[in-house]
Amino acid sequence: MRWDNLRLTDVGPDDPAAPLFARGAVARTFETPGFRGMTFYEIQARSIINRVPAASRVPFDYTINPYRGCGHRCVYCFARKTHEYLDLDAGADFDSKIVVKVNAAELVRKELAAPRWRGQHIAMGTNVDCYQRAEGRYELMRGILAALRDAANPFSVLTKGTLILRDLDLLTEAADRADVGASFSVGFLDPDVWRSVEPGTPDPRRRLEACATLNAHGIGSGVLMAPVLPYLTDSPAQLERTVREIAAAGATHLTPIVLHLRPGARQWWLAWLSREHPRLVPRYLELYGRGAYAPKAYQERVTTQIRDLATRFGIGRATPARARRLPPPPPPSPQQLTLL
């Protein structure tokens, strides 16, 4: 699929430069003062429940991704490369040109009702964050969650967005009918690192507060401690502080992942590193000179430290007691949902 640099022009169906637009897939494109510097491209998607390729090493087979591109602007995001499939760049375009599948909820309901669907688990937020800032405008997740609830279909959500608390009512209703889980991505707590490498995300401690809230309401929520950033957030003291606060949030599980630099993310990360921490560039080239992943010895050392800390602080010993689930709180105020 090619987007002809997302030009919206009057084209005919035989114009090879923009066949997608000729089919009417893009409903409209616009900028809005509330999202300065960002452009949204509203499209009518053809399908929404995606089968994960068999070669992928992930613990799920199906995903839903209502957005492409992400306003969280995480410098290291592995999904950056996917924007190049749209003839956009993996850097600034990924951060600011967001594709919105405006018919996502309708498609979910339709595909869940198809005779071939067998109620398999669906993972969300595994490519770009479904609770990124754009979700505050489009509210696609409410329709998606309602469809999953009505179909009693199991699902999980991975997010950095505290906006997930807006949908606590739907999450608890869905959890009464099927297995529902959540994970928050919190790789570190250092405020300076957070502001620099995840500038569009909520404060990591607010994510942990959201994790605690979901657990208090019976939605089992853990933490993907990712990414651990070599030479920036991997000291023993930093790891201990982060794991301690994850435990305090009542996380049901913790999964550590060391930074990996796939094509697209690699170039964007190294450019950032050259500007912000030039002295670390040689060390990163040594670690990642042969590929996207740090050496196994480094990964094993860091993940072993984190797992030992998780055991020490008791992560995983307690699980949410659904029988004691609290009633949903009142809707959060706009100030509480502010993501910056």
N, C-alpha and C positions, 0 to 999 in steps of 0.2 A: 504494500500500500504506500503510495507516494502522495504527498500533500502539496507539491508545487510551491514550497515555502509558505503554505497557508495563505496564498493570495485568494481573495474572494473577488472574482471578476465574472463578467458575463461570458461564459464559454459554452460551446456546443458539445453534444455527446461524442463527437468524433475528434475533439481536441485532445491529443495525446498528453498534453502538459498537465491537465487537471481533470482526469476522469472521475475522481472521487467527488468533486464539487458538482460535476455535471449530473451525478446521480442524486444530488441533493442530500448527501450525508451530513454536510455542515449546515446547521440551521441558521446560525448567526455567529458573529464574532464581535467582541466589544471590549472596551476598557471601562473601568468604573472607579470613581474617586476613592471608594473605600478600599480598593486594592491597587493603589498607585503603582505603576510600573509593570502591572500584570495584564495579560490578555487572555480571555477565555474563548475557547472554540467549542461551541455546543454542537454535538453530533448525535445522529440517530444511529446507534450501534445495531449491528445485525445479530449479535449474540452476546451473552454476558457471563455465563458459567463456563470457565475455561478448563480444559483438561491439561494437567501438567505433563510435559514430556517425560517419557519413561526414564530417560537418562539423568533427569534432575535428582539430586540427592536431598530431597525434602520429605518430611513425614506426612504429606497430604497429597491427594490426587487432583483436587479441584479448587479453583480460586474464583473470586469475583473482584474485579478492579474497576470501580466506576470512574476513575480518573487516570490520565496519563500526564506525566510531569508533576512536580510537587513544589508548592510554595514554602515548604519547610527549609529548602535551600541547604540541606546537609551537604557539606563539601565532599564527603566520602561516598555518597549514595551509589550503590552498585547498579541501580536501575537507570543511571544516566544514559548509558549506551542505547537504551531502547528508544530514546527520542530521535536518534539518528535514522531510525527506520521511517520516520515521518519527514525526512529531509530537514530536520532541525538539528541544532548542535547540542552536545551533551553538557554544555556549561550553562551560560546565562539563559538560553532558550528553555532548558529543562526546568529552571527555577521560575520562569516568568510566563511561559506560554503553556497554559493548562488546557488539556482536552477533557471535556466534560460529556459523559455519556448520559444525556438528559433522560433517556428512556430506560435507564438501568432497572428501576424498580418494576416497571411493566414487564421487562424481559425476564427478570428473575421469577416473577410469579408464573409467567407462561412456561418457562423451562422447567420449573419444579413440578408443574402439572403434567409434563409430557410423559407418555407411557414408558419411555425408555429410562427415565430417571428413577434411581433406586434409593434415594435418600442418603447418598454418601455425604461424608463430612466436607464442608466447604471452609476454606481458609480465606480470610480477607486482610488486606494491608500488607501482603507479602511482596508486592512490587513497589507501589507507591502508597503513601498513607491515605487511607480512606477517610480519616478525620483531620486532614490538612485544612488550612484556612478556608479554601473554596467550599468545603462542606458546610460552613456556617451560612453561606449564601444559598446553596442549592439543596441542602437537606436530602440528598439522595439516600443516605443510610437509613433514614426513618422508613422509607418505603421498602428498602431491601430487607431490613430487620422484620418488618411487619409480614412480608411474604414468607420469610424463613420461619417465623413464629407460627403462621397459619398452616404451614406445611409440616410443622413439627420436625424440621430438618436440623441436624446438628451443625454447629459452626464455631469458628473461633475468630478473634480479631487481634491483630498486632498493630500497635499504634504508638505514636509519641503525643497524640492529641488528647488533651483533657476534655475536648468537646464530646468525647464519648459519654460523659456523664449526662449530657442532655437526653440521651436515649436510654437511661437507666430503667425507665418503665417498660420499654420494649424488651430489653435484655432480660429482665426478671420474668416477664411473661413468657418469653421464649424458653428460658431455663426451666420452667415448670413442665415443658413439653418435650424437651430434647437436651442433649448435652451441649452446654454453652461455656466457652472459656475465653479469657482475654490475656494478653501479654503486653506489657509496656516496655518499649525500648529505652533503656537507661544504661548507657555505657560508662558514665562518669558523672561526678557532681561539681567539678571545678567550674566556677562561674565564668571565668575568663575564657577557658577552652570552649564552654558551651556557647557563649555569645559569638565566638569566632567561627566555630565549625558547624553550628546548628542554629543560625540566626533567626530562622522563622518558626522555631519550636517553643513550646512552653518550657519554663524552668524545669530541670530534671526533678527537683523536689516536689513540684506540683504534680508531675506524673506519678510519683510515688504516693502522693496523697490520693490521687484518683484510683490507683491500685488498691489502696486501703479501703476506699469507699466501696468499690465493687465487691471486694471480699466481704465487707460488712453486710452486704446485701445478697450474699449467697452466690455471687458470680466468681468462680475460681479464677484468680488472676495472679500471674507470675511476672517475671522480669526476664527479658532478653538483655543480658549485660553486654551490649554491643553498640559500637565497637570499642574494644580496648585499644587505645592509641599508643603505639610504642614510643617511649621516651617523653610522652606527654601526660598519660594517665595510668601508667603501669607500675608505678613505684609501690612497694609493699604497703606504705601508709595510705596511699590513695585507694588501693584495692580494698584494704580493710575498712576504710571509712565508707566506701560505696556499698560494700556487702552488708555492713552493719545497718545502714539506713534502709536497704532493701528488705532486710529481715524485719526491721521495725515496722515496715509497711504491711507486714503479714503476707508477703509474697508466697504463693503456694509452691513455686519452683523458681529456679534460677539457671539460665543457660548462658555461659560465657562464650563470646566469639571475638577473636582478635581481628583487627582491621584487615580487610583484604581489598586489593586494588585491581579491579577488573578494568579492561579497556573502557575509556570514557571517564570513569571515576579516577583512574590513575593519573591522567593528564591534568585534570582539574585539581586533584589533591596536591600534586607536585608543584603546580603553579602557586597554589595557596601557601604551601610550605616554603617555597622560595621567597615569598613576600614576608611571611610572618615569622618563620624560624629557619632562616637560611643555613644556620650552622648544622641543622639536622638533615639537610638534603643528602650529604654523603652517607650518613648512617642509614637512611631509608633506602638509598640505592643499593646499599650492601644487603639489607634485609630483603628487599623486593626486586633485586636485580635479575632474578631468574624466573619471575612469574608474579602472579597475582597474590600469592600467599607468603606469609613469613615462614621461615624455616620451622620444621616440625618441632625441633627441640625448644625453640622459643615459645611456640604455641602451647606445647605440653607444659612447660614451666608455668606459664601464666594461668592456664586453665586449671592446673592442679592447685595452685595457690587459691584460686577463687573457690573451687569446690571444697577445699579444706576449710576455708572461711565460712562457706555456706553451712557446712556441717557444724562448725563451732557455734554459729549464731542460730542454729535451729531452723533453717529454711526448709520447708517441706514437712515439718512435723505436724503443723496444724492445717486443717482445711476448713473452708467456710461451712458453717452448719446451716443448711438450707431450712431446717425446721425452725431455726431462730431468726429467719430472714427479717430484716427491718422493713417497714413500709418505705416506698420510694420517697426521697426528699422532695421539697418543692423545686420547680424548675430553677436552675442557676441564673443569676443575673447576667446581663451583658458584660459587666465588669469581671465576673468570675470566669467568663468564657473568653476573655481577651487572651490571645495567643502570643502576644509580643510583650 
